[in-house]
Amino acid sequence: MLSRTQLKQKIELLVAGLKSLRDEGKFDEPNLDGTAGDYVSFNAWEWPQGVGLYGLAQMWLKTGDTAVKTLLEDWYSAHIEKGLPPQNVNTTAPMLALSLLWRETRDPRWETPMKDWADRILTDMPRTRCGGFQHNVSDKINDDELWDDTLFMVALFLASYGEGAGRRDLVSEAAFQFMIHTHYLSEPETGLWFHGWTFDGNHNFARARWARGNSWISAGVLDLIELAELDAGTKRYLTEVVKAQLETLIGYQAASGAWHTLVDDPTSYEEISATAAIGYALLKGARLGIGPQSWHEAGLKALSVTLDNIGADGIVDNVSYGTRMGHDLQFYKDIPIQPTGYGQSMALLLLVEALNIAQAEEE
């Protein structure tokens, strides 16, 4: 276990790596409106960058680093001045970190864009049968589909902004989305989650127990519980959901401390963004008293292998690129490795959580 000083040095390295990310033209993914899609460069308004910003916001809240606060403020100021992109599930992701910035500072620059965005989610965001948010993204309409990614990209923002603004309608909607997605995506036999569900045929596609999708849930449920005040029944229900999932995930942790990109397929490659987020959830769950000591121990193993995958340039290695819905399991095994904002951020969340441990050990 690294000291607080060593962890802070690694965190600074991760931030530098995040800021250095550039789209090198490896992926041609134009948006539906004809603009170029950029899912790598830090300055694009998309979901990988949104997750990256969330990691930065959590770091700032934990450490009080004023340089990170300035980085966040400058990023959002530039994008709001330029004009925000069309709303969909993935372009909502950057709103989460903005809600944390606003809740702490109450800077009036941020409230109007968030209020407008949240109101349009409730009234305009397409829904599937049963009221779940349809997973439409910048380059594709996914008719009748629920994806586990949606909860991290949309529901956490609704919960965070709703709590800060005293909007119980937004918090309630976030809780409902977690519960309806649990109904269709969680596997009762294991507690693991499938990547997606379609009402066109009523099935879970390849029934992929995709590691990063599972990590969106394990981290997302625990963050939801901290970001907003849930009613007792909902909080109890979601706590049991994440406990069942994490208990099963521990059983699939590889000897290295990582998880394979398909949780239950050891022939699929070990993937570090999922490993970091699951490790974050395990350490956080143990700290909050939700899980036992075994969660803490498994989280430390995930921390160790994540640290091993942070290069001298601050870039997190062995992160799989953005993953569409797979119709067979081989699809997930073939996703290329690519440094991304969410890879940086998931590692950042894990290291910031590790600061809690280091602080307790040093006091």
C-alpha positions as CSV (number, residue, x, y, z in Angstrom):
1,M,0.0,0.0,0.0
2,L,1.4,3.4,-1.0
3,S,1.7,6.3,1.3
4,R,-0.6,9.4,0.9
5,T,2.3,11.3,-0.7
6,Q,3.0,8.5,-3.2
7,L,-0.7,8.2,-4.0
8,K,-1.0,11.9,-4.6
9,Q,2.0,11.7,-7.0
10,K,0.3,8.9,-8.9
11,I,-3.0,10.9,-9.0
12,E,-1.2,13.9,-10.4
13,L,0.4,11.6,-13.0
14,L,-3.1,10.3,-14.0
15,V,-4.4,13.8,-14.4
16,A,-1.5,14.7,-16.7
17,G,-2.2,11.6,-18.7
18,L,-5.9,12.5,-19.0
19,K,-5.2,16.0,-20.2
20,S,-2.7,14.6,-22.8
21,L,-5.2,12.3,-24.6
22,R,-5.6,12.9,-28.3
23,D,-7.7,11.4,-31.0
24,E,-5.1,10.0,-33.4
25,G,-7.7,9.0,-36.1
26,K,-7.7,5.3,-35.3
27,F,-11.5,5.2,-35.1
28,D,-13.9,6.7,-37.7
29,E,-17.2,7.1,-35.8
30,P,-19.1,10.1,-37.2
31,N,-22.1,11.4,-35.3
32,L,-25.7,11.3,-36.6
33,D,-25.6,15.1,-37.2
34,G,-22.6,14.7,-39.5
35,T,-20.0,16.0,-37.0
36,A,-16.9,14.0,-36.3
37,G,-17.0,11.8,-33.2
38,D,-14.1,12.1,-30.8
39,Y,-14.2,9.6,-27.9
40,V,-10.5,10.0,-26.9
41,S,-9.4,13.7,-26.7
42,F,-9.9,15.3,-23.4
43,N,-11.6,18.5,-24.8
44,A,-14.5,16.7,-26.5
45,W,-17.9,16.7,-24.9
46,E,-18.7,13.0,-24.8
47,W,-19.1,10.2,-22.3
48,P,-15.4,9.1,-21.9
49,Q,-14.5,12.7,-21.2
50,G,-17.5,13.0,-18.9
51,V,-16.4,10.1,-16.8
52,G,-12.9,11.5,-16.8
53,L,-14.2,14.8,-15.4
54,Y,-16.1,13.0,-12.7
55,G,-12.8,11.5,-11.5
56,L,-11.3,14.9,-11.5
57,A,-14.2,16.3,-9.5
58,Q,-14.0,13.5,-7.0
59,M,-10.3,14.2,-6.7
60,W,-10.8,17.9,-6.1
61,L,-13.5,17.2,-3.4
62,K,-11.1,14.9,-1.6
63,T,-7.9,16.8,-1.9
64,G,-9.0,20.4,-2.4
65,D,-6.5,20.8,-5.3
66,T,-7.3,24.3,-6.6
67,A,-5.5,23.6,-9.9
68,V,-8.1,20.8,-10.6
69,K,-11.0,23.1,-9.7
70,T,-9.6,25.6,-12.2
71,L,-9.2,22.9,-14.8
72,L,-12.9,21.9,-14.4
73,E,-14.1,25.5,-14.5
74,D,-12.2,26.3,-17.6
75,W,-13.4,23.2,-19.4
76,Y,-17.0,23.8,-18.7
77,S,-16.8,27.6,-19.4
78,A,-15.3,26.9,-22.8
79,H,-18.0,24.3,-23.8
80,I,-20.9,26.3,-22.5
81,E,-19.7,29.4,-24.4
82,K,-19.3,27.3,-27.6
83,G,-22.7,25.7,-27.2
84,L,-23.6,22.2,-25.9
85,P,-24.2,19.3,-28.3
86,P,-27.5,17.5,-28.8
87,Q,-28.8,15.7,-25.8
88,N,-28.5,11.9,-25.6
89,V,-27.5,9.3,-23.0
90,N,-23.7,9.7,-23.6
91,T,-23.6,13.5,-23.9
92,T,-25.3,13.7,-20.5
93,A,-22.2,12.2,-18.8
94,P,-20.2,15.5,-18.5
95,M,-23.1,16.9,-16.5
96,L,-22.3,14.7,-13.5
97,A,-19.0,16.4,-12.6
98,L,-20.6,19.8,-13.3
99,S,-23.2,19.0,-10.7
100,L,-20.5,18.3,-8.1
101,L,-18.7,21.5,-9.0
102,W,-22.0,23.5,-8.6
103,R,-23.1,21.7,-5.4
104,E,-19.8,22.7,-3.7
105,T,-19.4,26.3,-5.1
106,R,-23.0,27.3,-6.0
107,D,-21.5,29.2,-8.9
108,P,-24.5,30.6,-10.8
109,R,-22.8,30.0,-14.2
110,W,-23.6,26.3,-13.9
111,E,-27.2,26.1,-12.7
112,T,-29.1,27.2,-15.8
113,P,-27.4,24.7,-18.2
114,M,-27.9,21.9,-15.7
115,K,-31.5,22.7,-15.0
116,D,-32.3,22.9,-18.7
117,W,-30.6,19.6,-19.4
118,A,-32.3,17.8,-16.5
119,D,-35.7,19.1,-17.4
120,R,-35.2,17.9,-21.0
121,I,-34.2,14.5,-19.8
122,L,-37.5,14.1,-18.0
123,T,-39.6,15.4,-20.9
124,D,-37.7,14.5,-24.1
125,M,-35.3,11.6,-23.6
126,P,-36.7,8.6,-25.4
127,R,-37.9,5.7,-23.2
128,T,-38.5,2.1,-23.8
129,R,-41.5,0.1,-22.6
130,C,-41.7,0.3,-18.8
131,G,-40.1,3.8,-18.8
132,G,-36.4,3.0,-18.9
133,F,-34.2,5.5,-20.8
134,Q,-33.5,4.2,-24.3
135,H,-29.8,4.0,-24.9
136,N,-29.5,6.5,-27.7
137,V,-26.0,7.9,-28.3
138,S,-24.4,10.5,-30.6
139,D,-23.9,8.1,-33.5
140,K,-26.7,5.6,-33.1
141,I,-30.3,5.2,-32.1
142,N,-30.7,2.0,-30.1
143,D,-34.5,1.4,-30.4
144,D,-36.1,-0.5,-27.6
145,E,-32.8,-1.1,-25.8
146,L,-31.6,-0.8,-22.2
147,W,-27.9,-0.7,-21.5
148,D,-26.2,-0.8,-18.1
149,D,-24.0,2.2,-19.1
150,T,-27.1,4.4,-19.0
151,L,-27.2,4.5,-15.2
152,F,-23.7,5.9,-14.9
153,M,-24.2,8.4,-17.7
154,V,-27.6,9.7,-16.9
155,A,-29.1,8.6,-13.6
156,L,-26.1,9.7,-11.4
157,F,-26.4,13.2,-12.8
158,L,-30.1,13.3,-12.1
159,A,-29.5,12.1,-8.6
160,S,-26.6,14.5,-7.9
161,Y,-28.2,17.6,-9.4
162,G,-31.6,16.7,-8.0
163,E,-30.2,16.4,-4.5
164,G,-28.3,19.7,-4.7
165,A,-31.3,21.6,-6.2
166,G,-33.9,20.1,-3.8
167,R,-35.6,18.4,-6.8
168,R,-37.0,15.2,-5.5
169,D,-38.6,14.5,-8.9
170,L,-35.0,14.1,-10.3
171,V,-33.8,11.9,-7.4
172,S,-36.9,9.7,-7.8
173,E,-36.4,9.3,-11.5
174,A,-32.7,8.3,-10.9
175,A,-33.8,5.7,-8.4
176,F,-36.5,4.4,-10.7
177,Q,-34.0,4.0,-13.6
178,F,-31.7,2.0,-11.3
179,M,-34.5,-0.3,-10.3
180,I,-36.0,-0.8,-13.8
181,H,-32.6,-1.6,-15.2
182,T,-32.0,-4.0,-12.4
183,H,-35.1,-5.8,-13.3
184,Y,-34.0,-6.4,-16.9
185,L,-30.2,-6.6,-16.7
186,S,-29.4,-8.3,-13.4
187,E,-29.0,-12.1,-13.4
188,P,-30.8,-13.5,-10.3
189,E,-28.6,-16.6,-10.2
190,T,-25.3,-14.7,-9.9
191,G,-26.0,-11.1,-9.2
192,L,-23.9,-10.2,-12.2
193,W,-25.3,-7.9,-14.9
194,F,-25.7,-8.4,-18.6
195,H,-24.7,-5.6,-20.9
196,G,-28.1,-4.9,-22.4
197,W,-31.7,-5.9,-22.9
198,T,-33.9,-5.4,-26.0
199,F,-37.7,-5.4,-26.0
200,D,-37.5,-6.4,-29.7
201,G,-37.6,-10.1,-29.0
202,N,-37.2,-9.7,-25.2
203,H,-33.6,-11.0,-24.6
204,N,-30.2,-10.0,-23.3
205,F,-28.4,-10.1,-26.6
206,A,-25.3,-12.3,-26.1
207,R,-25.9,-12.5,-22.4
208,A,-22.5,-10.9,-21.9
209,R,-21.4,-10.6,-18.4
210,W,-19.2,-7.7,-19.5
211,A,-16.7,-6.5,-16.8
212,R,-16.9,-2.8,-17.5
213,G,-20.7,-2.9,-17.6
214,N,-20.6,-4.6,-14.2
215,S,-18.2,-2.0,-12.9
216,W,-20.6,0.8,-14.0
217,I,-23.1,-0.8,-11.7
218,S,-20.9,-1.6,-8.7
219,A,-19.4,1.9,-8.7
220,G,-22.7,3.5,-9.7
221,V,-24.9,2.1,-7.0
222,L,-22.4,3.0,-4.2
223,D,-22.0,6.5,-5.7
224,L,-25.8,6.9,-6.0
225,I,-26.2,6.1,-2.3
226,E,-23.7,8.9,-1.4
227,L,-24.8,11.5,-4.0
228,A,-28.5,11.5,-3.0
229,E,-30.8,10.8,-0.1
230,L,-32.9,7.7,-1.1
231,D,-35.9,6.4,0.6
232,A,-35.1,3.6,3.0
233,G,-36.6,0.8,0.9
234,T,-34.9,1.8,-2.3
235,K,-31.5,2.2,-0.6
236,R,-31.9,-1.2,1.1
237,Y,-32.9,-2.8,-2.2
238,L,-30.0,-1.4,-4.2
239,T,-27.6,-2.2,-1.4
240,E,-28.6,-5.8,-1.6
241,V,-28.2,-5.7,-5.4
242,V,-24.6,-4.4,-5.3
243,K,-23.7,-6.8,-2.4
244,A,-24.8,-9.8,-4.5
245,Q,-22.9,-8.6,-7.5
246,L,-19.6,-7.8,-5.7
247,E,-19.7,-11.1,-3.8
248,T,-19.8,-12.9,-7.2
249,L,-17.2,-10.6,-8.8
250,I,-14.7,-11.4,-6.1
251,G,-14.9,-15.1,-7.1
252,Y,-13.9,-14.2,-10.6
253,Q,-10.9,-12.0,-9.7
254,A,-7.8,-13.2,-11.5
255,A,-4.5,-14.0,-9.7
256,S,-3.1,-10.7,-11.0
257,G,-5.9,-8.8,-9.1
258,A,-7.6,-7.9,-12.4
259,W,-10.9,-9.0,-14.0
260,H,-11.3,-10.3,-17.5
261,T,-13.2,-8.2,-20.0
262,L,-15.9,-11.0,-19.9
263,V,-16.1,-11.6,-16.2
264,D,-16.7,-15.4,-16.5
265,D,-14.4,-16.1,-19.4
266,P,-10.7,-16.4,-18.5
267,T,-9.7,-16.6,-22.2
268,S,-10.8,-12.9,-22.6
269,Y,-8.1,-10.3,-21.8
270,E,-7.7,-8.7,-18.4
271,E,-9.2,-5.2,-18.6
272,I,-8.0,-2.4,-16.3
273,S,-10.8,0.2,-16.5
274,A,-13.3,-2.4,-15.1
275,T,-10.7,-3.6,-12.6
276,A,-10.2,-0.1,-11.2
277,A,-13.9,0.6,-10.9
278,I,-14.7,-2.7,-9.3
279,G,-11.7,-2.2,-6.9
280,Y,-13.1,1.3,-6.1
281,A,-16.5,-0.2,-5.3
282,L,-14.9,-2.9,-3.1
283,L,-12.8,-0.5,-1.1
284,K,-15.6,2.0,-0.8
285,G,-18.2,-0.7,0.2
286,A,-15.9,-2.0,2.9
287,R,-15.2,1.5,4.2
288,L,-19.0,2.2,4.4
289,G,-19.6,-1.0,6.2
290,I,-21.7,-2.5,3.4
291,G,-19.2,-5.4,2.8
292,P,-16.8,-7.5,4.8
293,Q,-13.0,-7.4,5.1
294,S,-12.7,-9.7,2.1
295,W,-14.0,-6.7,0.0
296,H,-11.1,-4.6,1.3
297,E,-8.5,-7.3,0.5
298,A,-9.9,-7.8,-3.0
299,G,-9.9,-4.1,-3.6
300,L,-6.3,-3.8,-2.6
301,K,-5.4,-6.5,-5.1
302,A,-7.2,-4.4,-7.8
303,L,-5.4,-1.3,-6.6
304,S,-2.0,-3.1,-7.0
305,V,-2.6,-4.3,-10.6
306,T,-4.1,-0.9,-11.6
307,L,-0.9,0.8,-10.3
308,D,1.1,-1.6,-12.3
309,N,-0.7,-0.5,-15.4
310,I,-0.1,3.2,-15.0
311,G,2.8,4.2,-17.3
312,A,5.5,6.7,-16.7
313,D,3.5,9.2,-18.9
314,G,0.4,8.7,-16.6
315,I,-1.5,6.8,-19.2
316,V,-3.5,3.7,-18.0
317,D,-2.7,0.7,-20.2
318,N,-4.9,-2.3,-21.1
319,V,-8.2,-0.3,-21.3
320,S,-10.7,-1.5,-23.8
321,Y,-12.2,1.0,-26.3
322,G,-15.8,2.0,-26.1
323,T,-17.9,-1.1,-26.5
324,R,-21.2,-1.3,-28.5
325,M,-23.8,-4.0,-27.9
326,G,-22.4,-7.4,-28.8
327,H,-24.5,-10.1,-30.4
328,D,-22.0,-12.8,-29.6
329,L,-19.3,-13.1,-26.9
330,Q,-16.4,-13.0,-29.3
331,F,-17.3,-9.4,-30.1
332,Y,-16.2,-8.4,-26.6
333,K,-12.9,-10.3,-26.8
334,D,-12.1,-8.5,-30.0
335,I,-12.5,-4.9,-28.7
336,P,-9.2,-3.1,-29.2
337,I,-7.1,-1.7,-26.4
338,Q,-7.1,2.2,-26.3
339,P,-6.2,4.8,-23.7
340,T,-9.4,6.7,-22.8
341,G,-10.8,9.2,-20.4
342,Y,-12.8,6.6,-18.5
343,G,-9.7,4.5,-18.1
344,Q,-7.9,7.4,-16.5
345,S,-10.9,8.3,-14.4
346,M,-11.7,4.8,-13.1
347,A,-8.1,4.6,-11.9
348,L,-8.4,8.0,-10.4
349,L,-11.5,7.1,-8.5
350,L,-9.7,4.0,-7.1
351,L,-6.6,6.0,-6.0
352,V,-8.7,8.7,-4.4
353,E,-10.6,6.1,-2.5
354,A,-7.2,4.6,-1.5
355,L,-6.3,7.9,0.1
356,N,-8.9,7.2,2.7
357,I,-7.1,4.0,3.6
358,A,-3.7,5.6,3.6
359,Q,-4.9,8.4,5.8
360,A,-6.4,6.0,8.3
361,E,-3.2,4.0,8.4
362,E,-1.0,7.0,8.9
363,E,-3.1,8.6,11.7
